[in-house]
């Protein structure tokens, strides 16, 4: 008998049915240690004695029927990924669509969206789909401050890892490194994932675009796209759209903007992370409201689910709601007033979706603050516009937004530039309602922007 075993999907359903008959919560203390429970429900191997204890606690004596005896799949390499894991849910159609693009002529796939929306997890999910055809995988994360991110350093790092001898003369000749790297990517089937590309981009007050800090990155992508053929594929994740990717090679690159999870996907995520989401469960209405307030933001929902599953809530969603539900109600009230009473703007809304618990402050607010910090540093007028427009509770015409920059003595060109920056950084969302083209902010973005508005000088 192996030291650790895991439950099959059929076995999990058998245990689930037995649990429901007893009226037990998935995280009830009677089951065993919280860590083992979370792994059990996600079909991750746990200690044999703990596994047997969980089965017998619910009345299943023949616990061997619950065991998954199939060999672990090759996707166990996902443990090396930053974001993709067994709690992955949804986006099936998108995965199929993007996989087909990469398998055809798309040499460069860019995944865009606000921080925490699931770009990296989706990219890593695509890697799992693509690795049978592109077995040589490499991941570069620009959040790693221990490694330099200029093109020459990255190119040297990749080439040496792939067995290319780099001479001292090569290191001094960036053009030589560029040619070596492009040649290797063209002639070999590498799958490269580049994370957090926004960290090597910069903006400016005059143009406002998101340009590469190092011009050699521009030459690299252009050379790769201009080549007659290329066997490798590159996946990029970024909060900002890199403006210097040449449009004339659009047949060879594509970009996709990610939105949040749908309501069924949100409930599936809660279920996979250990919460009870049955139709008749008292948890479900509250989880739907939480998911709605956060607009399906995967990172925020996983943080909240982790808090509910841990001490002192131990999976009791109702108790969590009784403590923090007023934060969600504050958001719901403001949105409802905008719809039914026409109160479309308020600078006094006290939204704290990003910070009402310590874990949200540590994992969600911290990342959003980095986004706001980059915007304030790169394009101050865009930062001002984002803060000023946070007064709107619902989508409004773009002239409503732009009018706020008149108080900052911005001319029309400066106003348009600032708004374009917010669009390119996905901090201003475009929607169509009643045949009107409108702008809005994601609830999480508005929560942070309202706080920054109070400090705007």
C-alpha positions in Angstrom: 0.0 0.0 0.0 1.3 3.4 -0.9 2.2 5.9 1.8 -0.3 8.4 0.3 -3.5 7.8 -1.7 -6.1 10.0 -3.3 -9.8 9.8 -4.0 -11.3 9.2 -7.5 -13.9 11.6 -8.8 -16.5 8.8 -8.4 -15.3 8.1 -4.9 -15.6 11.8 -4.0 -19.2 11.8 -5.1 -19.9 8.7 -3.0 -18.5 10.4 0.1 -20.3 13.6 -0.8 -23.7 11.7 -0.9 -23.0 10.1 2.5 -22.0 13.4 3.9 -25.2 15.0 2.7 -27.3 12.3 4.4 -25.7 13.1 7.7 -26.1 16.8 7.1 -22.4 17.5 7.6 -20.5 20.5 6.2 -17.5 19.7 4.0 -15.2 21.3 6.5 -16.9 19.9 9.7 -14.4 19.1 12.4 -15.6 15.5 12.6 -14.0 14.8 9.3 -10.4 15.3 10.4 -7.6 17.8 10.0 -8.4 20.8 7.8 -5.4 20.4 5.6 -6.3 16.8 4.7 -9.9 17.6 4.1 -9.0 20.3 1.5 -6.7 17.9 -0.3 -9.2 15.0 -0.1 -11.9 17.1 -1.9 -9.5 18.1 -4.6 -8.3 14.5 -5.2 -4.8 15.3 -4.0 -2.9 12.4 -2.3 -3.0 12.4 1.5 -1.8 10.0 4.2 -3.5 6.6 4.1 -4.6 6.7 7.7 -6.2 10.2 7.3 -7.9 9.0 4.1 -9.4 5.9 5.8 -10.5 8.1 8.7 -12.4 10.4 6.5 -14.2 7.5 4.8 -15.1 5.8 8.0 -16.2 9.0 9.7 -19.0 9.3 7.2 -19.9 5.6 7.4 -18.0 4.1 4.5 -16.2 1.0 5.7 -15.1 -0.2 2.3 -12.8 2.8 1.8 -10.8 1.1 -1.0 -13.7 1.7 -3.3 -13.0 5.4 -2.9 -9.4 5.2 -3.9 -8.2 6.4 -7.3 -5.9 3.6 -8.6 -5.1 5.2 -11.9 -1.5 6.4 -12.4 -0.9 10.1 -11.8 -1.0 12.1 -15.0 1.9 14.0 -16.5 0.1 17.2 -15.4 1.8 16.8 -12.0 4.4 19.1 -13.4 1.9 21.8 -12.7 3.3 21.9 -9.1 6.1 24.0 -10.7 3.6 26.5 -12.0 2.9 29.8 -10.3 -0.9 29.8 -10.5 -2.4 26.8 -12.2 -3.4 24.0 -9.7 -6.2 21.5 -9.0 -8.6 24.3 -8.0 -8.7 25.5 -11.7 -12.3 26.0 -12.9 -14.1 27.1 -16.1 -12.9 28.9 -19.2 -13.2 25.6 -21.2 -14.3 27.2 -24.4 -11.6 29.9 -24.1 -8.9 27.3 -23.5 -10.0 25.4 -26.6 -10.1 28.5 -28.8 -6.7 29.8 -27.7 -5.1 26.3 -28.0 -6.3 26.1 -31.6 -4.8 29.6 -32.3 -1.4 28.7 -30.9 -1.5 25.3 -32.8 -2.1 27.2 -36.0 -0.3 30.4 -37.0 -0.3 32.4 -33.7 3.4 32.7 -32.7 2.7 35.3 -29.9 -0.4 35.1 -27.7 -0.9 38.0 -25.2 -3.3 37.5 -22.2 -4.4 40.9 -20.8 -6.4 42.0 -17.7 -6.3 43.5 -14.3 -4.1 41.9 -11.6 -5.5 38.7 -10.1 -7.9 38.0 -12.9 -6.3 34.7 -13.8 -3.9 35.5 -16.7 -1.0 33.4 -15.4 -3.3 30.5 -14.5 -4.8 30.5 -17.9 -1.4 30.7 -19.6 -0.2 27.7 -17.5 -3.4 25.8 -18.3 -2.6 26.4 -22.0 0.9 25.0 -21.5 -0.7 21.7 -20.2 -2.7 21.5 -23.4 0.2 22.4 -25.7 3.1 20.5 -24.1 2.5 17.3 -26.1 3.4 19.3 -29.2 5.9 21.8 -27.6 7.7 19.7 -25.0 10.5 22.2 -24.5 8.9 24.6 -22.0 10.4 27.7 -20.3 8.9 30.2 -18.0 10.2 33.7 -17.4 8.6 35.8 -14.6 9.5 39.5 -14.5 8.2 39.7 -11.0 11.4 38.0 -9.9 13.5 40.9 -8.8 16.6 38.6 -8.4 17.0 38.4 -12.2 17.7 41.3 -14.6 15.0 41.9 -17.2 16.9 43.8 -20.0 16.8 41.9 -23.3 20.5 41.0 -23.4 20.5 39.4 -19.9 17.3 37.5 -20.6 18.5 36.3 -24.0 21.8 35.1 -22.5 19.9 33.3 -19.7 17.7 31.5 -22.1 20.4 30.5 -24.6 22.7 29.1 -21.9 19.8 27.1 -20.4 19.1 25.7 -23.9 22.7 24.6 -24.4 23.9 27.5 -26.6 27.6 28.4 -25.9 27.8 32.1 -25.2 31.2 33.7 -25.5 32.4 36.9 -23.7 32.2 38.7 -27.1 28.6 37.5 -27.6 27.6 39.1 -24.2 28.8 42.4 -25.4 27.0 42.3 -28.7 23.2 42.5 -28.2 22.5 42.3 -31.9 24.4 39.0 -32.0 22.4 37.7 -29.0 19.1 38.7 -30.8 20.0 36.8 -33.9 21.1 33.7 -31.9 17.9 33.7 -29.9 15.5 34.3 -32.8 17.3 31.6 -34.9 17.0 29.0 -32.0 13.3 29.9 -31.5 12.6 29.6 -35.3 14.3 26.3 -35.7 13.2 24.5 -32.5 9.8 23.9 -30.9 10.1 25.9 -27.7 7.0 27.0 -25.7 7.9 30.1 -23.7 5.7 31.8 -21.1 6.6 35.3 -20.2 4.8 36.6 -17.0 4.1 40.2 -15.9 5.3 41.9 -19.1 4.0 45.2 -17.7 7.0 45.4 -15.5 9.3 46.0 -18.5 7.0 48.6 -20.0 6.8 52.3 -19.2 4.6 55.2 -20.1 5.0 59.0 -20.4 2.8 62.0 -19.9 3.1 63.2 -23.6 2.3 60.0 -25.4 0.9 57.8 -22.6 1.5 54.6 -24.4 3.0 51.4 -22.9 6.4 51.1 -24.5 9.3 48.8 -23.7 11.9 50.3 -21.4 14.5 48.4 -23.5 14.2 49.0 -27.2 15.8 45.6 -27.9 12.6 43.9 -26.8 10.8 45.7 -29.6 13.4 44.4 -32.1 13.1 40.9 -30.7 9.3 40.6 -31.1 9.4 42.2 -34.5 12.1 39.8 -35.7 10.2 36.8 -34.4 7.0 37.9 -36.1 8.7 39.0 -39.4 10.5 35.7 -39.9 9.2 33.5 -42.7 8.6 30.6 -40.3 8.8 30.0 -36.6 8.4 26.6 -34.8 8.3 28.1 -31.3 5.4 29.8 -29.5 5.4 32.6 -26.9 2.7 33.2 -24.3 2.7 36.6 -22.6 0.7 37.9 -19.6 0.4 41.6 -19.0 -1.8 44.1 -17.2 -0.9 46.6 -20.0 -1.1 46.2 -23.7 2.4 46.6 -25.2 1.9 49.2 -27.9 5.0 48.4 -29.9 3.9 44.9 -31.1 3.7 45.6 -34.8 0.1 45.5 -36.1 1.3 44.6 -39.7 2.1 41.1 -38.4 -1.4 40.6 -36.9 -1.8 37.2 -38.6 1.0 35.9 -36.3 -0.1 37.4 -32.9 -3.3 37.7 -31.0 -4.4 39.2 -27.7 -7.2 38.3 -25.3 -8.7 40.3 -22.5 -9.8 38.2 -19.5 -12.9 39.0 -17.4 -14.0 37.4 -14.2 -15.6 33.9 -13.7 -19.2 33.4 -14.4 -21.6 32.6 -11.6 -21.5 28.8 -12.2 -17.7 29.0 -12.4 -17.6 30.9 -9.1 -19.6 28.3 -7.3 -17.4 25.6 -8.8 -14.4 27.4 -7.5 -15.9 27.6 -4.0 -16.8 23.9 -4.2 -13.3 22.9 -5.3 -11.7 24.9 -2.5 -13.8 23.0 0.1 -17.1 24.9 0.6 -20.6 23.5 0.5 -22.4 24.8 -2.6 -25.4 22.5 -3.0 -28.6 24.0 -4.3 -30.3 23.6 -0.9 -27.3 24.7 1.1 -27.6 27.8 3.3 -24.2 28.8 2.0 -25.1 29.2 -1.7 -27.0 32.5 -1.6 -24.3 34.2 0.3 -21.5 32.8 -1.9 -23.4 34.0 -5.0 -23.6 37.5 -3.5 -19.9 37.5 -2.6 -19.0 36.2 -6.2 -21.2 38.9 -7.7 -19.7 41.8 -5.7 -16.2 40.7 -6.8 -17.4 40.1 -10.3 -15.9 36.7 -10.3 -12.3 37.9 -9.6 -10.5 34.6 -9.1 -7.8 35.8 -6.7 -10.2 37.6 -4.4 -12.6 34.6 -4.3 -9.8 32.2 -3.6 -8.5 34.3 -0.7 -12.1 34.6 0.7 -12.7 30.9 0.3 -9.4 30.1 2.1 -10.4 32.4 5.0 -13.8 30.7 5.3 -12.3 27.2 5.3 -9.8 28.2 8.0 -10.1 29.1 11.7 -12.4 30.4 13.1 -15.0 29.8 10.4 -14.1 26.2 9.5 -16.3 26.3 6.4 -19.3 28.1 8.0 -20.2 30.6 5.3 -23.1 32.0 7.4 -20.8 33.0 10.3 -18.4 34.6 7.8 -21.3 36.6 6.3 -22.5 37.7 9.7 -19.1 39.1 10.3 -18.2 40.6 6.9 -21.4 40.6 4.9 -22.1 44.3 5.5 -19.1 45.0 3.2 -20.9 43.2 0.4 -24.2 44.8 1.2 -22.5 48.2 0.9 -21.6 47.5 -2.7 -25.0 46.0 -3.5 -26.8 49.0 -2.0 -24.8 51.5 -4.0 -25.4 49.6 -7.3 -29.1 49.2 -6.6 -29.4 52.9 -5.8 -27.8 53.7 -9.1 -30.2 51.5 -11.0 -33.5 52.3 -9.2 -33.0 55.8 -7.8 -30.7 57.3 -10.3 -28.0 58.0 -7.7 -25.2 57.3 -10.1 -22.4 59.0 -8.3 -21.0 59.3 -4.8 -17.6 60.0 -3.5 -18.7 58.9 0.0 -19.2 55.2 -0.7 -17.2 53.2 1.8 -16.2 50.2 -0.4 -13.5 48.0 1.1 -13.6 44.9 -1.1 -9.8 44.9 -1.3 -9.0 45.3 2.4 -11.7 44.3 5.0 -9.6 41.3 6.2 -5.9 40.8 6.7 -5.6 38.2 3.9 -7.4 40.5 1.4 -5.0 43.3 2.3 -2.0 41.0 1.9 -3.0 39.2 -1.3 -5.4 41.5 -3.2 -4.9 45.1 -2.1 -1.1 44.8 -2.2 -1.2 43.8 -5.8 -3.7 46.5 -6.8 -1.6 49.1 -5.0 1.3 48.2 -7.3 -0.9 48.8 -10.3 -2.0 52.2 -9.0 1.6 53.1 -8.1 2.8 52.3 -11.7 0.0 54.4 -13.1 0.8 57.4 -10.9 4.5 57.2 -11.7 4.0 56.7 -15.5 1.0 58.8 -16.5 -0.2 61.1 -13.6 -3.2 62.4 -15.5 -4.5 58.9 -16.1 -4.1 58.2 -12.3 -6.0 61.4 -11.6 -8.8 60.4 -14.0 -9.0 56.9 -12.5 -9.4 58.4 -9.0 -11.9 61.1 -10.1 -14.1 58.6 -12.0 -14.4 56.4 -9.0 -17.3 58.5 -7.9 -19.5 56.7 -10.5 -21.4 53.7 -9.2 -22.5 52.5 -12.7 -21.5 52.8 -16.3 -21.6 56.4 -17.6 -20.7 58.2 -20.9 -17.0 58.8 -21.4 -17.6 62.6 -21.4 -18.6 62.3 -17.8 -15.1 60.8 -17.1 -13.2 63.3 -19.2 -14.9 66.3 -17.6 -13.0 65.6 -14.4 -9.7 66.4 -16.0 -10.8 69.9 -16.9 -10.3 70.8 -13.2 -6.7 69.7 -13.7 -6.2 72.1 -16.7 -5.9 69.3 -19.2 -6.7 70.1 -22.8 -8.7 67.7 -25.0 -5.7 65.8 -26.3 -4.3 65.3 -22.7 -7.8 64.1 -21.6 -8.0 61.6 -24.5 -4.5 60.4 -23.8 -5.2 59.7 -20.2 -8.4 57.8 -21.0 -6.6 55.7 -23.6 -4.0 54.7 -21.0 -6.7 53.5 -18.7 -8.3 51.5 -21.6 -4.9 50.0 -22.5 -4.3 49.0 -18.9 -7.9 47.7 -18.5 -8.7 50.0 -15.7 -11.6 51.5 -17.7 -14.1 48.9 -19.0 -16.2 49.6 -22.0 -19.8 48.4 -22.0 -22.9 49.0 -24.2 -26.2 49.5 -22.5 -29.4 50.7 -24.2 -27.5 51.4 -27.4 -25.1 53.7 -25.5 -21.3 53.4 -25.3 -20.3 53.7 -21.6 -17.4 53.4 -19.3 -17.2 51.8 -15.8 -14.7 50.5 -13.3 -14.4 47.0 -12.0 -15.7 46.9 -8.4 -12.3 46.0 -7.0 -10.7 48.8 -8.9 -13.3 51.3 -7.7 -12.8 50.1 -4.1 -9.1 51.1 -4.3 -9.7 54.2 -6.4 -12.2 55.6 -3.9 -9.5 55.4 -1.2 -7.0 57.1 -3.4 -9.5 59.8 -4.3 -9.5 61.0 -0.7 -5.7 61.5 -0.9 -5.7 63.2 -4.3 -4.2 66.7 -4.0 
